[in-house]
Amino acid sequence: MCSLNAENSTQHGNTQGKGLNNGILFLLSMPFLVGGSVAILWYKKYRQQEAKPPVLK
């Protein structure tokens, strides 16, 4: 679907253009969400290892 057709359909009350825009935004946000989740998990694991006190014998 071309962008002009999608824009005209939303102006006339059709919801297919909104669905197309929502799908594009969803696909755009996925790499950021996955990357952010991996970064948060890595940061928590790194902070957990650093916080352990050394064992003295």
Secondary structure, DSSP 4 states (H G I P E B T S, - for coil): --HHHHHHHHHTT-SHHHHHHHHHHHHHHHHHHHHHHHHHHHHHHHHHHHTSPPPP-
